[in-house]
Amino acid sequence: MSKEVIYERITKVVREQRHDTELFITLETSLRDDLEVDSIELMEFIIALEDEFGIAIPDEDVDQLDNIKDLIDYLDSRTH
């Protein structure tokens, strides 16, 4: 799966979680700061990503994921 496809799937999940189909998302978009998610919303987002990509994301890995690029790189490494 290409990083472009991963990006598209992540943005789909983000937009669904934020209930905003027009939300502008870049590689630098911060999960906590730009999207203003609290810890519960972040966990819901991670669960949605796990479902979308068919993988488990350990809690300790979540702390390392600050922005969309981090997510893409992480998911790319886990789905190959």
N, C-alpha and C positions, 0 to 999 in steps of 0.2 A: 504494500500500500504506500503510495507516495505521500510526501509531507503535505502536498496541496490537498489531497483527499482528507488527510487527518485534520488539517485546518478547517476545511468545509464542515466536517462532521462535528468538530469542537464548536464552531460558531453556531451550528444548528442547535446544539445542546444548550449553549449559553443563552441564545435568543429564546428558546423554549422556557428555560429556567427563569429568565428575567421577564418573560411575557412581553417581549419587544422584538418583533420581527425585523425592525429597521435599525436595531442597535449596531453602531459602528464599532468594529473590533479589528485591532491591528495585532501584530506580533508582540508589541510592547504593552498591550493592554494588561494592566495589573488586575489579578483576580480580586484582591482585597481592597485596593485603593480605588481603581477606576470603576470597577463593577460594584463596589461597596457592599460586598457580601459579608455577612457575619459568619460565625463558626458553624451554625446550623445550616445556613444556605450553602456554605462551602461543602459540607458533608453531603448534602442533597445533590450538589453539582457533581461531586466525585462519584457518588453512587450512579448517577445518570451516565457519566462517562464509562464507568465499569460495565454498565448494561450495553451501552452503545458499542464498545470495543471488545466485549467479552473477556475482560481481564479483571484481576483484583489489584487494587492500588492500596498498598499498606499505608497505615496512618503516618508512619515515619517518613514515607516518601512524599506525602502531601505537603509537609513543611518545606520541602525543597522546591516546590512548584509555585513560583511567584507570578509569572505572566504566561501569556498564550504560547510564546516561543518555547518556554520551559516545558509546557504541556505537550507541544508537538514533538519536541526532542525525546521526551520521556515515553510517550506513546509509540513513537517510531521505533525506539529501542526495544519496547516490550511486544510489538506486534510483528517483528521480523524473526 
